[in-house]
Amino acid sequence: MSEQQAAVLSGVSVCYGAVTALRGFDMEIPPRGVHGLLGRNGAGKTTAIRALAGLLRLSGGVVRVLGADPAETRGRISVLFSEDGLVPSLTVAENLAIWCGFYGFSRSESIDMTRNSLKAFGMQASADKPVKDLSTGNRRAVAMARVFAVPSELVILDEPTASLDPVKAAEVRGMIAEAAGSRPVLLSTHNLAEAQTVCDTITIVHRGERVLSGELKALMSASGFLVRTVEGSVVHRGTTSPPDSTGRVHLESELPPDMLLDALIREGNRVTEFRAAGRNLDEIFLNLSLENEE
């Protein structure tokens, strides 16, 4: 295990009776930036988060958080589960101040931290409202403000923008990116567009197993060009190349894009799509899902 990592799960297995939620699962959270934990509903994301928080018994493997056992680091991390955990009968400010108190801050410190975090999330006008009177989206925003109110060494977020409108969700993503400048953030989500916008590195889990991990930009990059034609196949320099399962042909060429496209058209190809071969996260995820369903 590298001491440079904020957290490491190594060969982790978790069983709930006859159901195996994680099976030999590995994940490393870098010491800075946003690490995305991606997967379909039921893939094992929340179980992995509970393992990091020391909230369950492992069937196998090792978990280290900030260089120690999770039971020893609960006061050094801040977690937002898919359920917000707010107390409905208390006001917004009271929920945040009590949370800060759990981390050992004084009453005056907690009040200041509450005020600053609510302002950052645009919820200061609701400070004195009972949580039960808030909309679903505003409850989520308050839960996010609570998590970021304390200067924890690792922030763990489980579907943080669920139920938020597009404007508030964009604000929250900005806060996540900003927070990652000073501390590591684990973002668990099945929102691939959000992950592609925010994450620096990712781990994809499928049926409790890791199926891909790495730096997002590197995973999305690829050489060459993707070409789709009316005919399906592509003729280039006397060679006919059949399409793959997506209906595209992957061409390697030293030509600049404009010259290659011109050459393809002159060779009789009726081109309907032409772009650099880099994949987006949707394509990566879909291909992995299809491969692992076989």
Residue pairs with C-beta under 8 A, 6 or more apart in sequence:
1 8
1 10
1 62
1 64
2 8
2 28
3 67
4 30
4 31
5 28
5 29
5 30
5 31
6 29
6 30
6 31
6 65
6 66
6 153
6 154
6 184
7 27
7 28
7 29
7 52
7 63
7 64
7 65
7 66
7 154
7 184
7 186
8 27
8 28
8 29
8 62
8 63
8 64
9 25
9 26
9 27
9 28
9 48
9 51
9 52
9 61
9 62
9 63
10 26
10 61
10 62
10 63
10 64
11 24
11 25
11 26
11 60
11 61
11 62
12 22
12 24
12 25
12 26
12 48
12 51
12 58
12 60
12 61
12 62
12 63
13 20
13 22
13 23
13 24
13 25
13 58
13 59
13 60
13 61
14 20
14 21
14 22
14 44
14 47
14 51
14 56
14 57
14 58
14 59
14 208
15 21
15 59
20 59
20 208
21 44
21 47
21 208
22 44
22 47
22 48
22 51
22 205
22 208
22 209
23 207
23 208
23 209
24 60
24 61
24 209
25 44
25 48
25 61
25 205
25 208
25 209
25 210
26 210
26 213
27 37
27 48
27 203
27 205
27 210
27 213
28 203
28 213
29 35
29 154
29 184
29 186
30 184
30 200
30 201
31 184
32 180
32 181
32 183
32 184
33 180
33 184
33 185
33 199
33 200
33 201
34 176
34 177
34 180
34 184
34 185
34 186
34 187
34 198
34 199
34 200
34 201
35 184
35 185
35 186
35 187
35 199
35 200
35 201
35 202
35 203
36 187
36 188
36 189
36 195
36 198
36 199
36 201
36 202
36 203
36 216
37 45
37 48
37 49
37 186
37 187
37 188
37 189
37 202
37 203
37 205
38 45
38 188
38 189
38 190
38 192
38 195
38 202
38 203
38 204
38 205
38 281
38 285
39 45
39 190
39 204
39 205
39 206
40 190
40 206
40 289
41 190
43 205
43 206
43 207
43 208
44 205
44 207
44 208
44 209
45 158
45 188
45 190
45 205
46 81
46 82
46 158
46 188
47 56
47 208
48 188
48 205
49 79
49 81
49 156
49 158
49 186
49 188
50 56
51 58
51 63
51 70
52 63
52 65
52 70
52 77
52 156
52 186
53 70
53 74
53 77
53 79
53 156
54 63
54 65
54 69
54 70
54 71
54 73
54 74
63 69
63 70
64 70
65 73
65 76
65 77
65 154
66 73
66 76
66 77
66 153
66 154
73 154
75 103
75 104
76 152
76 153
76 154
77 152
77 153
77 154
77 155
77 156
78 147
78 148
78 150
78 152
78 154
78 155
78 156
79 147
79 155
79 156
79 157
79 158
80 143
80 144
80 146
80 147
80 155
80 156
80 157
80 158
80 160
81 158
82 158
82 159
82 162
84 139
84 140
84 142
84 143
85 143
86 95
86 131
86 139
86 142
86 143
86 146
87 94
87 95
87 98
87 131
88 130
88 131
88 132
89 130
89 131
89 132
90 98
90 130
90 131
91 127
91 128
91 129
91 130
91 131
92 118
92 123
92 126
92 127
92 128
92 129
92 131
92 134
92 142
93 111
93 114
93 115
93 118
93 127
93 128
95 131
95 142
95 146
96 110
96 113
96 114
96 117
96 118
96 142
96 145
96 146
96 149
97 107
97 110
97 111
97 114
98 110
99 146
99 149
99 150
100 109
100 110
100 113
100 114
100 149
100 150
101 107
101 110
103 150
103 152
105 113
105 150
113 149
113 150
114 127
114 149
115 124
115 127
116 149
117 145
117 146
117 148
117 149
118 124
118 126
118 127
118 142
118 145
120 145
120 148
120 175
121 141
121 142
121 144
121 145
121 148
121 171
121 172
121 175
122 141
122 168
122 171
123 138
123 141
123 142
123 145
126 134
126 138
126 142
131 139
131 142
134 142
136 163
137 163
137 164
137 165
137 168
139 163
140 160
140 161
140 162
140 163
140 164
140 168
141 164
141 168
141 172
144 157
144 160
144 172
144 175
147 155
147 157
148 155
148 175
148 179
151 183
152 183
153 183
153 184
154 183
154 184
154 185
154 186
155 179
155 183
155 184
155 185
155 186
156 185
156 186
156 188
157 176
157 185
157 186
157 187
157 188
158 188
159 188
159 189
159 190
159 191
160 172
160 176
160 187
160 189
161 168
161 169
161 172
161 173
161 189
161 191
161 194
164 172
169 194
173 194
173 197
173 198
176 185
176 187
176 198
177 198
179 185
180 200
187 194
187 195
187 198
187 199
189 195
192 281
192 282
192 285
193 281
193 282
195 202
195 216
195 281
196 216
196 220
196 280
196 281
199 216
200 215
200 216
201 213
201 214
201 215
201 216
202 212
202 213
202 214
202 216
202 219
202 281
203 210
203 212
203 213
204 210
204 211
204 212
204 213
204 284
204 285
204 288
205 211
206 288
206 289
206 292
207 292
211 288
211 292
212 219
212 284
212 288
216 281
219 279
219 284
220 278
220 279
220 280
220 281
220 284
221 278
222 276
222 277
222 278
222 279
223 252
223 277
224 250
224 251
224 252
224 253
224 276
224 277
225 250
225 251
225 253
225 257
225 260
225 274
225 275
225 276
225 277
226 248
226 249
226 250
226 251
226 273
226 274
226 275
226 276
226 277
227 234
227 248
227 249
227 250
227 251
227 264
227 269
227 271
227 273
227 274
228 243
228 247
228 248
228 249
228 271
228 272
228 273
228 274
229 249
229 269
229 270
229 271
229 272
230 270
230 272
231 269
231 270
232 242
232 243
232 247
233 240
233 241
233 242
233 243
233 249
234 240
234 241
234 243
234 249
234 251
234 264
234 269
235 241
235 264
235 267
235 268
235 269
236 251
236 253
236 263
236 264
236 267
236 269
237 267
241 249
241 251
242 249
243 249
244 250
248 273
250 277
251 260
253 260
255 263
257 274
257 276
261 271
261 274
264 271
264 274
265 271
